[in-house]
Every structure is written in C-alpha cells, then in structure tokens.
C-alpha cells in the first residue's frame, strides 16, 4: 500500500538545513504530531484536520497537501533549494552573487 502517496512531495528544511521530502499523507500527519506544542496555532490545527479529513475520504490528498504546504510556509521551514553548506562555501569563495532586483 502506498499510504496515499502524494504526486508532488513537500520539501522542508529540517535540522541544520537538511532537506526532507514529505511524500505521503501518513508522513504529513507524523510530522505534524511531532511539531512542538508551543508552536502550534490555527494553521497547524487546520492542517492536521485536513490530513484527518483526507484519510477519512472527505478531502483529497491534494487538498491536504496544499494545507500542509501553507503550514510549512507559515512556519518558515520550506526548503529554499540550497543547502547551508553550499551557501557557506559559495560565500567563502566569493562566488555567491546577490539576486538581481527588478
């Protein structure tokens, strides 16, 4: 059983900036259940409820994924696409360039 595998994983930054892909509904729920109590709020509650409703068949897994992605953005843990080791290495060698502003 694929435990309601997501078509598009949600990439989050964990630990010292390591990437973790959340690929199933169960992984989303487990991540949320481990989230610190002091950092929980309305977005957390809504996201957990969306996961539970998807498991029960009342929402699609894509709707639950969108709720989780919103939570990840609000929590500031969305994967930026560059790991901190690479960013530090680029900064030390002087090859990092600031993004152009429009």
Phi and psi in degrees as a GROMACS rama.xvg file:
@    title "Ramachandran Plot"
@    xaxis  label "Phi"
@    yaxis  label "Psi"
@TYPE xy
-90.7763  5.50615  UNK-2
46.0134  50.9329  UNK-3
56.5689  59.6632  UNK-4
-64.2201  138.529  UNK-5
-82.4607  143.186  UNK-6
-68.6229  -36.7439  UNK-7
-124.271  113.882  UNK-8
-63.728  159.845  UNK-9
-103.501  119.911  UNK-10
-91.7721  127.498  UNK-11
-126.206  155.254  UNK-12
-94.876  127.202  UNK-13
-127.821  158.2  UNK-14
58.3445  -129.483  UNK-15
-88.7032  41.1025  UNK-16
88.3404  19.8334  UNK-17
-80.4258  147.946  UNK-18
-86.3403  138.478  UNK-19
-132.845  127.271  UNK-20
-94.3038  125.786  UNK-21
-94.2483  116.06  UNK-22
-113.437  -11.164  UNK-23
-136.197  164.11  UNK-24
-62.0949  -38.8689  UNK-25
-63.8546  -39.3983  UNK-26
-64.211  -38.6544  UNK-27
-60.9242  -48.4027  UNK-28
-62.6243  -43.8385  UNK-29
-62.95  -41.673  UNK-30
-61.2413  -45.3564  UNK-31
-64.7562  -39.0411  UNK-32
-66.8308  -25.1871  UNK-33
-89.0088  -6.09973  UNK-34
-65.1678  136.085  UNK-35
-56.7317  133.639  UNK-36
-53.9654  -40.6469  UNK-37
-67.5866  -18.5188  UNK-38
-102.259  6.54426  UNK-39
-83.8293  148.945  UNK-40
-159.553  -157.128  UNK-41
-64.4325  -41.5545  UNK-42
-65.3297  -39.9256  UNK-43
-59.7688  -49.9253  UNK-44
-59.4203  -43.5841  UNK-45
-63.8369  -40.888  UNK-46
-66.77  -45.2591  UNK-47
-61.8411  -42.063  UNK-48
-63.2244  -39.5612  UNK-49
-62.6661  -40.6307  UNK-50
-63.2128  -45.0594  UNK-51
-63.5771  -39.8085  UNK-52
-68.584  -34.8449  UNK-53
-66.9664  -41.9047  UNK-54
-61.3766  -35.6905  UNK-55
-81.6996  -6.97456  UNK-56
90.0899  10.6518  UNK-57
-91.8061  -16.3441  UNK-58
-133.275  161.344  UNK-59
-83.4542  160.886  UNK-60
-66.1761  -27.2011  UNK-61
-68.9328  -35.7101  UNK-62
-65.7644  -41.4167  UNK-63
-65.2443  -39.122  UNK-64
-61.9713  -43.3439  UNK-65
-62.2156  -40.2266  UNK-66
-63.214  -42.222  UNK-67
-65.6457  -41.7672  UNK-68
-62.4931  -37.4041  UNK-69
-63.8885  -43.472  UNK-70
-59.9565  -46.6222  UNK-71
-59.9357  -44.1381  UNK-72
-62.8157  -46.5279  UNK-73
-64.3027  -33.993  UNK-74
-79.4905  -10.9291  UNK-75
75.5911  28.0001  UNK-76
-117.494  16.2665  UNK-77
-67.5898  139.856  UNK-78
-68.2955  127.678  UNK-79
-84.2122  -14.8839  UNK-80
100.14  -7.94329  UNK-81
-134.383  132.059  UNK-82
-80.0571  152.704  UNK-83
-63.86  -29.139  UNK-84
-65.5172  -44.5464  UNK-85
-64.7469  -42.7163  UNK-86
-60.7209  -42.5269  UNK-87
-65.6779  -43.1697  UNK-88
-61.7041  -43.9628  UNK-89
-63.9645  -39.8697  UNK-90
-65.6016  -39.9954  UNK-91
-68.0705  -35.4009  UNK-92
-86.4137  -6.74906  UNK-93
77.1828  13.8983  UNK-94
-92.2233  -7.94526  UNK-95
-74.8489  133.981  UNK-96
-120.658  140.25  UNK-97
-65.4011  150.973  UNK-98
-68.7951  142.721  UNK-99
-70.2656  140.48  UNK-100
-97.9607  142.023  UNK-101
